[in-house]
Amino acid sequence: MAGSSGAGRIMGLDFGSKTVGVAVSDPLGITAQGVTIIRRERENKLRRTYAAIEELILEYDVRSIVLGYPVLLSGKEGERVKATLAFKEDLERRTGLEVILEDERLTTVQAHRSLDDMGIRSDKHGEYVDEVAAVLILQGYLDRQRNLI
């Protein structure tokens, strides 16, 4: 499944206990756009989640994945780290793609602020917040990569 030619998009993922927010870069790797939120009923039921991600990888010609890493504000690793690292390993094994961890501190807070700025009522934030967080995770990575060149 891996597209190792260097061409293709980068996928951003915000991995939560019952959702995965998904974003992809434009073909040039400059901007991130929200794609979807993959929902599941239970935290440990991931088969359909992996299948949905694999379909999106093919659809968007994804070459690598940026996965939000749930570091606490203090810089220490939170409770979600173990699940996130297991998810990362499974993604790499299933897709053959590199999965890059990206500090996701404050992305959910920023996502809520962005939704407020767009005029979306707070009781509707849950429908969009994970996708917006995935965009913020991916955009932060893309911006940093451009500054390193």
C-alpha positions as CSV (number, residue, x, y, z in Angstrom):
1,M,0.0,0.0,0.0
2,A,2.9,2.3,0.6
3,G,3.5,5.0,-2.0
4,S,7.2,5.7,-1.5
5,S,7.9,7.8,-4.6
6,G,7.8,11.0,-2.5
7,A,4.7,12.2,-4.5
8,G,1.4,12.2,-2.8
9,R,-0.3,13.9,0.2
10,I,0.2,13.7,3.9
11,M,-2.6,12.6,6.1
12,G,-3.2,14.0,9.6
13,L,-5.0,12.0,12.3
14,D,-6.4,13.0,15.6
15,F,-6.8,9.7,17.4
16,G,-9.4,9.7,20.2
17,S,-11.1,7.0,22.3
18,K,-14.1,6.8,20.0
19,T,-13.2,8.9,17.0
20,V,-10.4,9.6,14.5
21,G,-10.4,13.1,12.9
22,V,-8.9,13.0,9.4
23,A,-7.2,15.7,7.4
24,V,-5.0,15.6,4.2
25,S,-2.6,18.0,2.8
26,D,-2.9,19.5,-0.7
27,P,-0.6,17.8,-3.2
28,L,2.2,20.3,-2.6
29,G,2.1,19.8,1.2
30,I,1.3,23.5,2.0
31,T,-2.2,23.4,3.4
32,A,-4.3,20.9,5.4
33,Q,-8.0,20.3,4.7
34,G,-10.4,18.4,6.9
35,V,-11.8,15.2,5.3
36,T,-13.9,13.3,7.9
37,I,-14.4,11.9,11.3
38,I,-14.3,8.1,11.7
39,R,-16.5,7.0,14.6
40,R,-16.6,3.8,16.5
41,E,-18.8,2.5,19.3
42,R,-16.0,1.2,21.5
43,E,-12.4,2.2,22.0
44,N,-10.9,-1.2,21.2
45,K,-13.0,-1.8,18.1
46,L,-10.6,-0.6,15.4
47,R,-11.0,-3.0,12.5
48,R,-13.4,-0.6,10.6
49,T,-11.3,2.4,11.6
50,Y,-8.2,0.9,10.0
51,A,-10.2,-0.1,6.9
52,A,-11.6,3.4,6.5
53,I,-8.1,4.9,6.9
54,E,-6.7,2.5,4.3
55,E,-9.5,3.5,1.8
56,L,-8.7,7.2,2.4
57,I,-5.0,6.6,1.9
58,L,-5.7,5.1,-1.5
59,E,-8.3,7.8,-2.4
60,Y,-6.0,10.7,-1.6
61,D,-2.7,9.1,-2.7
62,V,-1.2,9.5,0.8
63,R,2.6,9.0,1.2
64,S,2.9,9.5,5.0
65,I,0.8,10.0,8.1
66,V,1.1,12.6,10.9
67,L,-0.5,11.3,14.1
68,G,-1.4,13.6,17.0
69,Y,0.7,12.7,20.1
70,P,-1.2,13.3,23.3
71,V,1.5,15.0,25.4
72,L,0.3,16.8,28.6
73,L,0.7,20.5,29.0
74,S,3.6,19.7,31.4
75,G,5.3,17.9,28.6
76,K,4.8,14.5,30.2
77,E,3.1,11.6,28.5
78,G,-0.6,11.3,29.3
79,E,-2.9,8.2,29.6
80,R,-3.6,8.2,25.9
81,V,0.0,7.7,24.9
82,K,0.0,3.9,25.2
83,A,-3.1,3.6,23.0
84,T,-1.7,6.1,20.5
85,L,1.7,4.3,20.2
86,A,-0.1,1.0,19.6
87,F,-2.3,2.7,17.0
88,K,0.8,4.1,15.3
89,E,2.5,0.7,15.2
90,D,-0.6,-0.9,13.7
91,L,-0.9,1.8,11.1
92,E,2.7,1.4,10.1
93,R,2.3,-2.4,9.8
94,R,-1.0,-2.3,8.0
95,T,-0.2,0.5,5.5
96,G,3.6,0.4,5.1
97,L,3.7,4.1,5.5
98,E,5.8,6.2,7.9
99,V,3.7,7.5,10.8
100,I,5.1,10.7,12.3
101,L,4.1,11.7,15.9
102,E,3.1,15.4,16.2
103,D,2.6,17.1,19.6
104,E,-1.1,17.9,19.8
105,R,-1.1,20.0,22.9
106,L,-3.9,22.6,22.8
107,T,-5.2,21.5,19.4
108,T,-8.7,20.6,20.8
109,V,-8.8,24.0,22.6
110,Q,-7.8,25.7,19.3
111,A,-10.4,23.6,17.4
112,H,-13.2,24.8,19.7
113,R,-12.1,28.4,19.2
114,S,-12.0,28.0,15.5
115,L,-15.5,26.5,15.5
116,D,-16.7,29.5,17.7
117,D,-15.1,31.9,15.2
118,M,-17.0,30.2,12.4
119,G,-20.2,30.7,14.2
120,I,-20.9,27.1,15.0
121,R,-22.8,26.7,18.2
122,S,-21.0,25.0,21.1
123,D,-23.5,22.2,21.3
124,K,-22.6,21.3,17.7
125,H,-18.8,21.3,18.2
126,G,-18.7,17.6,18.9
127,E,-19.7,17.0,15.3
128,Y,-16.6,18.8,13.9
129,V,-13.9,19.2,16.6
130,D,-11.9,16.1,15.9
131,E,-11.7,16.9,12.2
132,V,-10.6,20.5,12.9
133,A,-8.1,19.1,15.4
134,A,-6.7,16.8,12.7
135,V,-6.3,19.9,10.4
136,L,-4.5,21.8,13.2
137,I,-2.1,18.9,13.8
138,L,-1.3,18.4,10.2
139,Q,-1.0,22.2,9.5
140,G,1.4,22.6,12.4
141,Y,3.6,19.8,10.9
142,L,3.4,21.2,7.4
143,D,4.3,24.7,8.6
144,R,7.3,23.4,10.6
145,Q,8.5,21.4,7.6
146,R,8.5,24.5,5.4
147,N,10.5,26.5,7.9
148,L,13.1,23.7,8.1
149,I,13.9,23.9,4.3
